[in-house]
Structures are given as C-alpha cells and as structure tokens.
Amino acid sequence: MIQNEAPKPSSSSSSSSSYSLPEIGITYNALPHRHHHHHHHLVSTLQSMNLNSVSLPEPDPQTTRLFSYSSISLLLYVPNSSLREISSNRSNALRWLNLHLLPFHPRVHVSAISVGDDIDPLSDLSPLLLPAMSNLLQALHHVGIPNISVSTTFSFARVMTPTPFPPSSARFRPDSATEALVKPILNFIAQTNSSFLVKLHPYHLYRSQPGIIPIGFALFQEDQAAPFNFRDDPFTGLRYRNLFDVMVDAVISGIESHQGHRGGGGGVVPVVVAETGWPSYVDGEGEAKDVYAEMYVKGLVRHLRSGLGTPMRRDGVAQVYIYELFDEEEDDDDGGSQRSKWGIMYDNMTQKYNVDFSSSSSTSAHHHHLIHLLLPNWFGLSVMMIILICLNL
C-alpha cells in the first residue's frame, strides 16, 4: 500500500560503482506512405534533440538509408509476417539481410535486430520465433557481422503476471504456452549476450487498476504532486517511487527467477525497454491528455538521467525507447480523425513540449533527487541544533 512517512533511499543506490547512463531513443514508424515529407529533416531533427537511438518497427530500405554516416544507432524489426519465411532456413534470413542491412552496412549503425514483435504465446507463430532468431543470428555471422545482437520484443501485459507488486515476487505467466515461448528465448539471449526487449506502459497498468495506483506514482511526480507517495517491497525492503521502476524490476525478477539469480538484481541479462510512453489523446480515455504525456516523458527522462537505476538493479535498464516520434496516422471506422496520439512531435516537426534528452542534465537531476531524499533528515537535524543552541544560551 502507499506509505505516508519520511522517505528513505533504496538499498541499490548506495553502490558507488561506475556505469553508463541508459541510452534514450525514440520509436519512428517509417511506413512509406507516412511522414515521407519528413525524411529530408528527420536525422537533423533527431540530432538536434540529442536522440541517438531510433527504433524502426517497420523498417524500409529508404528510411534506413537516411541514417548513413550519422551518430544514430538503429533497432531494426523483422515483422511478424516474415517469421514463417525466415524460420524455414538460413537462406531466407540472408535474403532479409540483403534487403534491410547489407546495402547500408557499416555506413548505418545497427545495434540490434528484434525478430518479431509481441508474439502471442498461443499463436501459430510462437514455435517459429526461436528458429527465426537462430537463423538470423547465423546469417549475421555468415556475412561477418557478429556485433549486432538478435532478440525479440515481448509485451509486459502479455507475458508478465497481471500484478507486478511486489516486484521481487513477480514472475512470467505460469501457463504452459508462455513458458514454452519465454524460457527458451531467455536461454538464447543469455547465451548470445543479447538483451531482453520489452514493451512497458505504466499507462495501461494504471488504467487496469482504477483507484489503486495514484496518478502521481505513474507520472514520476513524487516531488511535485505527492512527495511521500511510495511503496516498499515487503520482502526486500526496497522502496519504489514510481510505477516504471516497479514494472522494470518485475521483469528483472522474472528473468532472474528463470536464470537462478536471486538477491539484489545480480542477473546478467540486460533489459531494454523497447517501447514506453503516455498518450496525449485516446478516444474515451480521460487520462490521455497533453499535460500527463508531458509529465510522463519529462519525468522518465529526468529519472533515467539521475543515475539511480532501479531499486533492484543499480544500473537499471540498458536502453529506453520512447513511444513515439509522431502520432500514428490511424483513421477511425468512418475515415475520420485519429483514435490515439502518442507522438512527442506534431506533424509539422515541432515538439509538443520541450524535453532535454541530453545526458548533460544528469548531474543536476541527480543532485535534485539527493536533496529530495536528504531534506527531511537535514531539516530534523537543523531544528535539533537550533534547540541546543537556545538551551546553551
């Protein structure tokens, strides 16, 4: 339950070991008929925003070529529709690489490839996923590119138990279909030094539990809206100040439960949040509004740049991709306006709200958080000193 007492630092934040801050990227849905008029300014706009990683869920060669000789790294997706073909043999995997990667390598920096996206464990594609991943990895080695990792993207809502709290007790869904899908892929990821990619949306979890999760807890508003809103994991004593960390550590617990690593987040599999965000509009959903979307994105960036990681894992997540750059061009059943808007930019390539994605803001954010943690203790000590001085007088 939500506590109301003086906050205390989580145990994971006491470590002084050095590590890199998480990379912050953006999702760009690059279908040819969408945002084609943005292509000439896309890379320069991303660079001006200090966004150095881009996820392309539906990559096409024309879009991939745009990132030649840039400092931006790409996460490419093999669409679900290609799984059947790629899983059948390595030649088909090579054919995919010949179209989407080899013409641009190494001018375009591709850091990882996700084979499939949010596969339903009960679908007929589920048994094809691991063979497709294996074939693509072998194809990469065959063409002499061993440094691009291969993984797949899961959805938190689809593979995790419905209630992620307490995080230390969270697990992947125990049904046989989910276990048959997730566990072999976890082994593949660990053996190939890849990452666990997961779509993680506090917005959806917040809406699924009305009246239980405070909106400030979901929007990183521990300082402004509710300074003493937090949850303590009763089994580990770790303190959680936002829903994002709860969900990330729930995933880490699920991974470590499978891998056999318990006790303080010492697992070896990096976690990449392949998609997270907050909508500025969803038809019929009052929590989807501009002010909340701005709070979430700014709070997320501030939290990632604070250097505090998550309570369970000192170095937190490896990467986070914010969903998304532009609003999806979805038509409703009558051919009218969009049903949902998640983009951080308008169609004219201006930002909906100003966000500082640079790592230069990390120091001030870290100091701000430390002040927030220490202020109650400092205030109490100061009062005591004043009393003692008065008594001496």
N, C-alpha and C positions, 0 to 999 in steps of 0.2 A: 504494500500500500504506500501511498505518498506520505512521506515523513514531513514534520514541521519542527526542525531543530537546527542548530548551527551546523553548517556543512563541514565535512572533513575530506581531505584529499584521498583519492583512491590509492590502493597499495601499489598499483602498477606505475604510478607517476613518480615514484621515488627513485627509480633507476636513473643513473647518470650516463648510461652507455649512449654513444652517438649513433645516429641513424639518419636516413634521408626522410624528409617530409613526403607525404603521399603526393603523387602526381595528380593534378586535377585536369580532367579533359571534358569534352563535350560530345554529345551524340548528334550526328548530322545524317539525316535520312536523305540520301542522294539519288532518288529516283530521277530518271532523265527529264520527265515532264514537270518535276518540282524544282523550283528555285534555280532553274537553268540560268536565269538572268543574274544570279548571284555569283556565278562561277568566276568571273574576272576579278572580283574583290574578296573572294572567300578567304584565301590564305592570308592576305594582308590584314583583313579584319580580325581573324583569329590571333594573329601575331600581335596586333595592337592591344588585344585583350589579355595577352600573356597566357593564352591557352595553347599548350604544346603537345596535347594528345587529342586525337579525334577517333571516335568510334563510328564505323560505317556499317550499319546493319544490313544495308542493301547496296553493296559496292558495285560500281560500274567502272570500266577502264577509263572513261573520260574524266570521272571525278578523281580517281586515284592518281592520274597523271598530274592533276593540279598541284599536288604536294611535292613534286620533284624539286630537289635542292632546297627544301625548306627545313626548318628545325622541328617540324611537327611529326610525331610518330603516329602510326595508324593501327587501330584494331580492326581487322577485316572479319567479315562474317561469311561463312558458307551457308547459303539459305537452306532451309529445311527441305525445299523442293529438290535440292541436289544430293541429299543424303543417300537415296537409293542408288544413284549412279556411282557416287564416289566410294560407297561401301563395297561395291561389287568387285573392284580391282584397282590396283595402283595406277594403271594407265589412265583411268578416268580422273584420278586425283592429279596426275601430271597435266592432264588437259586443262583442269581448272586453274592450276598454277600458271600455265602458259598464257591464259587469258587475263588473269587478275593480278599476277605478281611479277613474273619473269620479265615482261616488257619494260618494267619500271624499276627493277632492282639493279643496283643499290641506290639509284637516284631518289627513290621514295623509301623512307624508313618505315618498315612494317615491324612492329614489335611482337604481335601475336595474331593468331587466327582462331576464331571461335567456330567450331564445326557444329552448326545447328544452334537454335535459339529457343529456349524454353520448351523443350520437348516434353510432351505429356507421357508419363511413365506407362500409361495404358494404351498409347497409340501404337500402330504398327511400325512407326519409325524408331521406337525405343531400342529394339535389338540391333538396329543398323548403326547406332550412334558410335559405339566404340570401334567397330571395324572401319568406319569412315575416318575417325580420328587417327587410327593407326596407319591407314593407307596414306593420309595426307602427310603425316609426320615422316613416313618412309620416303614419300615423294620429295619432301623438302631436303632430306639427307641425300637423296639420289642426285639432286641438282646442285649439291654443295652449299646449301643454306641451312646449317644446323642451329643457327642462333634465333630463329623465330619459334616461339613456343606455340603449342597446339592445345586447345582446351575446348570446352563448350560452355554455354551460358545457361544457368538454372534460374528459376524464379523462386524467390523466398516463399511466396504464398503456395507454390505448388509442391515443394519438396520438404519444407520445414513443418514441424508441428504447429497447430494454429496459435498456441500461446507461447511466446518466446521468453516469458518471465517465470522464474528466474533464469537468466541466461546460462548459468552453469548446469542447469538440468535440461536445456533444450536439446532436441535430437532431430534427425531427419525422420520423416514419417515412417512408421514401422511396418507399413503394408509391404507385401512381397514385391509388388511392381516397382515401388520407389527404391527399395533396397537393391533389386536386380539392376536398376539403372544407375544409381548413385555410387554404390560401393566399388564396382569395377572401374568406374571413371576416376574415383578418388585414388585408386591404386595406380592408374595410368598417369595421373597428374603428379603424384609423388615420385614415381619412378623416372619421369621425364623432366623433373624440375620446372613444372608449369605452375599455373595459378588456378584457384577456384574462382570462377566468374559467377556473379550472382546479381540479379535484379532485385533491388531492395528499396521499397517505397513505404516510409513511415505514414504517408498519406493514406494508403489503403488500409494499413493496420489500424490507424487512428479511427477511420470510418467504420471498421468492422467491429469496434468495441465502443459504442457510443456511451458517453458518460463515465467511462473508466479511465481513459488516458487524457490528462489535461492538454489542451491545445498548446500551451507554452512548452510542455515537455516534448511535444512533437516538432516544435518550431525553433528549438535551440534558444528559447527565451528565458533561460534560468536567471540571467542578470536583470533584465528589464521587467518582465511580467510577473515572475514568481520566483524570487531569489532563493527560496528554500524548498522548492519542489525537486525531489529526488527520490530514487528508490534504491534500497540496499538489498543486494542478493543475500538471503538468509544463510546460504551455505558457504559462501566465500567471504562475506563481509564487504565485498566491493560495492562502491557507490556509483550509481548511474544518474546522470544529469540530463540525458536526452534519449529519445527513442531510437535514434540512429545507432548509438553505441550498444543499446540493448539488442538490436537486431543483428549487428555485426558480431557481437560476442556469442549470440545464439548460434550463428553459423560456425564460428570457431569451435564452440563446444561440440557441435555435431560432427565436425571434421575430426577433432581430437578424440572423440568417443570411438570413432571408427579406427583411427590410427593408433589408439592406445596411449596417447599423450594426455595425461591429466595433470592438473595442478599448475594454474597460473599462466596458461596460454603458451606453453612451450612447443607448440606444434610447428611443423616445418613447411606446411603448405600455405603460401601467401594467398590472401583474399583480395580480389579485385571487385569493387562494386561497379558492375558493368552498366548500371542504369539507376539513377535516383533523381528525384525532383519533386516539385509541388505544382499542381496545375493552377493557372490563373483563371481558368473557366472550365467547368464541366456542367453540361446541361442538367439542371435539377439538383446540384450539389452545392450547398451554401458555403462549404469550407474551401471551395475552389475559388479563390479571389486573388487579385493582384497583390494586395498587401501581405497575404500569407505566403504567396510564392516568393516575394522579395525577402521576407523574413527567413524562409527556409534556406534559400540559396545563399544569402549572406551569412546566416548562422552556420551553415555547413562549411563554407569556405573558411570562416573565422576558426571554427573548431579544428578543421584539418590543418590549418596553418599554426595552431597553437603549439604543436609538437607534443601533445599529451597522449596521442594514440587513443586506445580504448582501455577501460579498466582492466580487462583481461589480458590484453596484448600491448606491450609498451610501444611497439612500432605500428600498431593499428593496422590499417589497410594499406596495400601497396599502391593502388590507384583508385580513383573515383571518376566516373563519367557522369556528368550532369545531363539529365534528360529535359530538354533538348535545345538545339540552337534556334530553330524556327518552329513555329506551330505547324503541326501536320495539316495538310490540305485535305480534310475529310468533309465530304458532303453528307448531309442527312438524307433520309429516305425521300424527301421531296426536292432534293437538289439544292438545299438552302445552305445556311451557314454551318460552321464547324461545330461539332459536338463537344470537343475538348481542346484546350490550348495549354501546352506545357512549355512552349518556347520561351527563351530569355531575350529574344530579339523580335522586333517587328519585321514585317515583310520588306520594309524599306531599308533594312540593315542598320537600324538604330536600336540601342539597347532599351528594353522596357524599364530597367533600373540599373544604376551603375554598381558594378561589382568589381572589386580589386582581386583578381585571380593570381597576382604575383606573389612570390614567396617572400618578398621584402616586407610584407605586412605581418610575417610570422612572429617577429620579435615583440612587436607591440601587443599582438594578440596574446602571446604567452605571458607577458607581464601583466596584462589586464586580468587574465584568468588567475594568476597567482595572487594578485591583490584581492580578487573576489574570494579566494579561498582563505586568505590570511586575515582579512579585515576584521571578522568577528573576534578572533583571538587578540589582535592588536588593540582593538577597542577596549576589550575587557582588561588587558594589561595596563593600558593608559589610565583608565578610571582608577585602578588599584594604586598606581603610582601617585596620582593626584591626592587620593585619600591619605596615603602615607605621608606625603609632604605636608599636608594640612595638619596632621596629627603631630608632626615634629615641630611645627610652628607653635 
